[in-house]
Amino acid sequence: MIVQHEIYTLHTFKRYAIELLAETDRLKQGNKCFLHKIIIPAKAKAGMRSELSVVAGISEETLFPDLEGFARDFVAEQKRKAAGEIDPGS
């Protein structure tokens, strides 16, 4: 919980289980439902990762606090520095 800042996703192997859960929730709760489906276009993902890192402190390293997560986050940061998206001194 601490590492992921209490942000979670739901996963299942049952086909359409989450969609059915969301539909049931929406029927019972209306606009106060807790479950929402958000589809992020593939071309927007890289920009969102960069923004989430800067704005919310969410990165590969915070989501996956192991050596692989650190390495992916380090590589992404170096790419952002090379592209001039972040200050090279930081």
C-alpha positions as CSV (number, residue, x, y, z in Angstrom):
1,M,0.0,0.0,0.0
2,I,2.7,2.5,0.9
3,V,4.7,1.9,-2.3
4,Q,1.7,2.2,-4.6
5,H,0.2,5.1,-2.7
6,E,-2.9,3.1,-2.1
7,I,-3.8,3.1,-5.8
8,Y,-5.0,-0.2,-7.1
9,T,-6.4,-1.9,-10.2
10,L,-8.6,-4.9,-10.4
11,H,-7.7,-7.9,-12.5
12,T,-9.5,-11.2,-13.2
13,F,-9.3,-14.1,-15.6
14,K,-13.1,-14.2,-16.0
15,R,-14.1,-12.6,-19.2
16,Y,-16.0,-9.3,-18.8
17,A,-16.2,-9.8,-15.0
18,I,-15.0,-6.2,-14.2
19,E,-17.4,-4.7,-16.8
20,L,-20.3,-6.6,-15.2
21,L,-19.2,-5.5,-11.7
22,A,-19.1,-1.9,-13.0
23,E,-22.5,-2.1,-14.6
24,T,-24.0,-3.5,-11.4
25,D,-22.4,-0.8,-9.3
26,R,-23.6,1.9,-11.7
27,L,-27.2,0.5,-11.5
28,K,-27.1,0.5,-7.7
29,Q,-25.2,3.7,-7.1
30,G,-25.7,5.9,-10.2
31,N,-23.1,8.6,-10.4
32,K,-21.7,7.7,-7.0
33,C,-20.4,4.3,-8.3
34,F,-16.8,3.4,-7.3
35,L,-15.7,1.6,-10.3
36,H,-14.9,3.3,-13.6
37,K,-13.4,1.9,-16.8
38,I,-10.8,4.2,-18.4
39,I,-9.4,3.4,-21.8
40,I,-6.1,5.1,-22.5
41,P,-5.1,5.2,-26.2
42,A,-1.7,3.6,-26.8
43,K,-0.2,6.8,-28.3
44,A,-1.0,8.7,-25.1
45,K,0.7,6.3,-22.7
46,A,4.2,7.6,-22.9
47,G,3.1,11.2,-22.2
48,M,0.9,10.1,-19.4
49,R,3.8,8.2,-17.8
50,S,5.9,11.3,-17.9
51,E,3.2,13.5,-16.5
52,L,2.3,11.1,-13.7
53,S,5.9,10.9,-12.7
54,V,6.2,14.7,-12.4
55,V,2.8,15.5,-11.0
56,A,2.0,12.6,-8.8
57,G,5.4,11.0,-8.2
58,I,4.2,7.7,-9.8
59,S,6.9,5.9,-11.6
60,E,8.1,2.4,-12.5
61,E,10.2,2.5,-9.3
62,T,7.3,3.4,-7.0
63,L,4.9,0.8,-8.6
64,F,7.6,-1.9,-8.8
65,P,10.1,-1.4,-6.0
66,D,12.6,-3.9,-7.2
67,L,15.8,-3.7,-9.3
68,E,13.9,-4.0,-12.6
69,G,11.5,-1.2,-11.6
70,F,14.4,1.0,-10.6
71,A,16.2,0.2,-13.9
72,R,13.1,1.0,-16.0
73,D,12.6,4.3,-14.1
74,F,16.2,5.2,-14.5
75,V,16.2,4.6,-18.3
76,A,12.9,6.6,-18.6
77,E,14.5,9.5,-16.7
78,Q,17.6,9.5,-18.9
79,K,15.4,9.6,-22.0
80,R,13.4,12.5,-20.6
81,K,16.7,14.3,-19.8
82,A,18.0,13.7,-23.3
83,A,14.8,15.0,-24.8
84,G,15.0,18.1,-22.7
85,E,11.8,17.3,-20.8
86,I,13.5,17.7,-17.4
87,D,16.5,19.6,-16.1
88,P,19.7,17.7,-16.7
89,G,21.0,18.7,-13.3
90,S,18.1,17.0,-11.4
